[in-house]
Amino acid sequence: MKHKAKLLFVLGCLILINHAAIAQPQDDYSLQFKIDIEKKISRSFSTSVFYQNAFNQNASELFYNIIDGGIDYKN
């Protein structure tokens, strides 16, 4: 019986913590920037560069930054 009461107490605490996390207001905004450039080298080959970043916490904290590049072949 003691174990059941402890388990119910822990589950109740987890539910309250989860509810408190969901109930927080989100008054901040994010800022995102992305650019995609593609250049044809020949009839079959092209190259591309993709850049994207995002800021959170009222655009004061870098959330992620992505740089990708490649060469494409089209037959």
HELIX and SHEET records of a PDB file:
HELIX    1   1 LYS A    2  ILE A   22  1                                  21    
SHEET    1   A 3 LEU A  31  LYS A  40  0                                        
SHEET    2   A 3 PHE A  45  ASN A  56 -1                                        
SHEET    3   A 3 GLU A  61  TYR A  73 -1                                        
END                                                                             
